[in-house]
Amino acid sequence: MAAKPAILAVDDDVPVLRAVERDLRARYANEYRVIGAASGADALEAVRELTRRGDPVALFVVDQRMPVMTGIELLREALPLQPDAKRVLLTAYADTDVAIRAINDIRLDQYLLKPWDPPDERLYPVIDDLLADWVAAFRPRFEGLRLLAGRWTPRGHAIRDFLTRNQVPYTWLDPGEADGRRLAESLDGGADPAEPVVLLPDGQVLRDPQNRDLAEAVGLSTRAALPFYDLVIVGAGPAGLAAAVYGASEGLKTLLVEREAPGGQAGTTSRIENYLGFPSGLSGADLARRALAQARRLGAEILSSREAAGIRRDDPYRTILLDDGSELSCQAVVVATGVSYRLLEIPRADTLTGAGVYYGAATTEALLYRDAEVAVIGSGNSAGQAAVHLSRYATRVHLVARGDDLAATMSAYLIDQLAALGNVELHAGTVARALHGAEHLERATFATPSGELELPVAAVFIFIGQQPRTAWLEGVVARDRLGFVLTGPETGRRHGWNLDRDPTLLESSLPGVFVAGDVRHRSIKRIASAVGDGAMAVQLVHGYLADLR
Ligand SMILES: Cc1cc2nc3c(=O)[nH]c(=O)nc-3n(C[C@H](O)[C@H](O)[C@H](O)COP(=O)(O)OP(=O)(O)OC[C@H]3O[C@@H](n4cnc5c(N)ncnc54)[C@H](O)[C@@H]3O)c2cc1C
């Protein structure tokens, strides 16, 4: 049986060390081995031994003030051995500045001021969160779902992206490598290298499954449980998830419909640094996982791999038409469908998508390009975050920006982070012209202020703006020229509005249909504002329902 993951507590003050060990064991002993060490040297010895045996360390809880080797020095040495372990520093008040610097320096996850009594309030909530994040990202030696897909097949990429973003653990085998080849040969009828195959633990074999078939096979719910809901939310990005949390927690029968994966754009982000309450930042996948768990716990129902394809007014009810022809009936709707990526329209971009050309998929694909040169096209914060993330894996990251001045479009903190990285090169005033490669991307050409530039990049990650997906509202709900949905004062009483009152702040031209997040006309394109819209929309839904009664 595999050993339990370890939590390593380190403090040179032995009574304090015993107290940390005692508190950690009291809560985590069932799932983790709590190991104590009274010096940096002892701790390093223990980490080396665990690493040699292939046993994972989930968490370091390390005192900063130790003689010979400080907590930060210890973490800097131990992390290359256990790079995925979460890091907590125990500090005195006077060390707060050191701890804050360590957030950037060694990606410290948290610092805790001593003493941490009572642990229920000051220790366990922090450690619970960190361990939940660690478990979500940890890939143990694994016997679950297997995906057999060639590295460069676009469908293989699409399935990997779907599984990762829906937080379904899997192992991926490439039929071009020994393990993958063996598995392909063992399949009835063999395997076509261009066609991905999903093997489920119960023996089912799915050849090139569509997202919906895959969703059903892994137990995601794709059919509504009730005939009627108080509130249907379309889109499970931050706005939709927030609306689901507030709607369900305030007693509304709430259904959330998502076409792809929960988290929306935020779920594809490698690191969110500016969301309130997370001083060390958090990944989009972690934010999505936490929000989804919260919405479910509070009673919201989630429908996966289903797309809203139309909306109908059946006064006093609203009907959402789904892409499989089924219908959802409800009293009120929140449209939170966000925006999706604008496509790069240059030669070969289309055919190489998924084979070296990716839209916002930096987190799913970064590991593939460990020793390669890659390019990020775009100049906004999303492009900057992707470049920082990719710089940890790729040998060189080319950041290609159309404008001359990055400061006009990117936050100062990201520009500073990029400037400090030795392997990120900025190409300002540069525009992509063509991509090249037969089976997968091999190089790309760009127009620069001084002529043409050819880069030997194995991947390009594209972040060139977004557009709303609102065609399904056509003719029923008023939109602006670009397709963003008008609300409140912007809608006025035009577009067939037929009530005596004006539309409320987030209400569309169709009474009872509210709009939250990036899809709203003139919205602020931020996670916090999307979450705020989601919460506010539910408040307005309550008012609307009260008027109906
Ligand atoms: C790479 C990247 C990095 C970013 N970094 C930050 C950051 O650090 N800080 C920050 O504040 N903001 C950041 N943003 C912006 C932030 O992610 C968005 O503002 C936020 O996600 C908007 O949330 P939303 O819920 O309105 O829409 P979205 O996140 O776009 O979610 C919409 C959801 O609706 C689903 N959907 C669409 N149409 C349908 C349909 N017809 N039926 C069913 N489902 C549908 C989509 O699949 C999607 O899941 C970043 C964006 C990107 C792309």
The ligand as a Tripos MOL2 file, in Angstrom:
@<TRIPOS>MOLECULE
LIG
   53    58     1     0     0
SMALL
NO_CHARGES

@<TRIPOS>ATOM
      1 C1         -6.0190   33.8960  -19.2120 C.3       1 LIG1
      2 C2         -6.8440   34.8650  -18.4120 C.ar      1 LIG1
      3 C3         -6.3360   35.3990  -17.2220 C.ar      1 LIG1
      4 C4         -7.1140   36.2620  -16.4260 C.ar      1 LIG1
      5 N1         -6.5920   36.7170  -15.2460 N.ar      1 LIG1
      6 C5         -7.3590   37.4890  -14.4280 C.ar      1 LIG1
      7 C6         -6.8640   37.9130  -13.1570 C.ar      1 LIG1
      8 O1         -5.7320   37.6060  -12.7690 O.2       1 LIG1
      9 N2         -7.6750   38.6810  -12.3880 N.ar      1 LIG1
     10 C7         -8.9340   39.0490  -12.7800 C.ar      1 LIG1
     11 O2         -9.6300   39.7220  -12.0120 O.2       1 LIG1
     12 N3         -9.4270   38.6580  -13.9830 N.ar      1 LIG1
     13 C8         -8.6700   37.8920  -14.8180 C.ar      1 LIG1
     14 N4         -9.1630   37.4940  -16.0470 N.ar      1 LIG1
     15 C9        -10.5370   37.9010  -16.4340 C.3       1 LIG1
     16 C10       -11.5750   37.0000  -15.7210 C.3       1 LIG1
     17 O3        -11.2120   35.6420  -15.8490 O.3       1 LIG1
     18 C11       -12.9620   37.2500  -16.2890 C.3       1 LIG1
     19 O4        -13.2920   38.6130  -16.1110 O.3       1 LIG1
     20 C12       -14.0060   36.3820  -15.5810 C.3       1 LIG1
     21 O5        -13.7030   35.0050  -15.7240 O.3       1 LIG1
     22 C13       -15.3990   36.6580  -16.1400 C.3       1 LIG1
     23 O6        -16.2740   35.7890  -15.5350 O.3       1 LIG1
     24 P1        -17.6830   35.4340  -16.1800 P.3       1 LIG1
     25 O7        -18.3290   34.4630  -15.2400 O.co2     1 LIG1
     26 O8        -18.4140   36.6690  -16.5130 O.co2     1 LIG1
     27 O9        -17.3820   34.7420  -17.5860 O.3       1 LIG1
     28 P2        -16.4450   33.5450  -18.0380 P.3       1 LIG1
     29 O10       -15.3300   33.3390  -17.0950 O.co2     1 LIG1
     30 O11       -16.1500   33.8150  -19.4670 O.co2     1 LIG1
     31 O12       -17.3910   32.2520  -17.9290 O.3       1 LIG1
     32 C14       -18.4840   32.0670  -18.7950 C.3       1 LIG1
     33 C15       -18.8720   30.5980  -18.8100 C.3       1 LIG1
     34 O13       -20.0720   30.4430  -19.5420 O.3       1 LIG1
     35 C16       -19.9960   29.2600  -20.3430 C.3       1 LIG1
     36 N5        -20.9300   29.4220  -21.4760 N.ar      1 LIG1
     37 C17       -20.8210   30.3090  -22.5140 C.ar      1 LIG1
     38 N6        -21.8820   30.1830  -23.3240 N.ar      1 LIG1
     39 C18       -22.6740   29.2100  -22.8020 C.ar      1 LIG1
     40 C19       -23.9340   28.6470  -23.1870 C.ar      1 LIG1
     41 N7        -24.6090   29.0770  -24.2710 N.pl3     1 LIG1
     42 N8        -24.4520   27.6460  -22.4260 N.ar      1 LIG1
     43 C20       -23.7850   27.2050  -21.3060 C.ar      1 LIG1
     44 N9        -22.6020   27.7220  -20.8920 N.ar      1 LIG1
     45 C21       -22.0630   28.7180  -21.6270 C.ar      1 LIG1
     46 C22       -18.5430   29.2200  -20.7690 C.3       1 LIG1
     47 O14       -18.1500   27.9050  -21.1470 O.3       1 LIG1
     48 C23       -17.8400   29.7060  -19.4940 C.3       1 LIG1
     49 O15       -17.5200   28.6340  -18.6300 O.3       1 LIG1
     50 C24        -8.4200   36.6350  -16.8640 C.ar      1 LIG1
     51 C25        -8.9250   36.1230  -18.0710 C.ar      1 LIG1
     52 C26        -8.1540   35.2490  -18.8480 C.ar      1 LIG1
     53 C27        -8.7040   34.6980  -20.1370 C.3       1 LIG1
@<TRIPOS>BOND
     1     1     2 1
     2     2     3 ar
     3     2    52 ar
     4     3     4 ar
     5     4     5 ar
     6     4    50 ar
     7     5     6 ar
     8     6     7 ar
     9     6    13 1
    10     7     8 2
    11     7     9 ar
    12     9    10 ar
    13    10    11 2
    14    10    12 ar
    15    12    13 ar
    16    13    14 ar
    17    14    15 1
    18    14    50 ar
    19    15    16 1
    20    16    17 1
    21    16    18 1
    22    18    19 1
    23    18    20 1
    24    20    21 1
    25    20    22 1
    26    22    23 1
    27    23    24 1
    28    24    25 2
    29    24    26 1
    30    24    27 1
    31    27    28 1
    32    28    29 2
    33    28    30 1
    34    28    31 1
    35    31    32 1
    36    32    33 1
    37    33    34 1
    38    33    48 1
    39    34    35 1
    40    35    36 1
    41    35    46 1
    42    36    37 ar
    43    36    45 ar
    44    37    38 ar
    45    38    39 ar
    46    39    40 ar
    47    39    45 ar
    48    40    41 1
    49    40    42 ar
    50    42    43 ar
    51    43    44 ar
    52    44    45 ar
    53    46    47 1
    54    46    48 1
    55    48    49 1
    56    50    51 ar
    57    51    52 ar
    58    52    53 1
@<TRIPOS>SUBSTRUCTURE
     1 LIG1         1 GROUP 0 **** ****
